């Protein structure tokens, strides 16, 4: 994905819920048709952008706490960003 597409994707996610952003494997791999290499670079760019916007970013397999509940990011989710 190009930077413009990434920005638009993140902006749309923020419109849905500005406190918690979830990026799924299905959205990027299936809907966008990204290769594994593109998937990795795209999620890295998303993580950097979201971090710069003040979000804490978590990836597949990591634990995070949201609304006083502990969650583990499952394999179908590539990243979660919490404000």
Buried (B, 14 or more C-beta within 10 A) or exposed (E): BEEEEBBEBBEEBBEEEEEBBBBBBEBBBEEBEBEEEBBEEBBEBBBEBBEEBEBEBBBBEEEBEBEEEEBEBEEEBBBBBBB
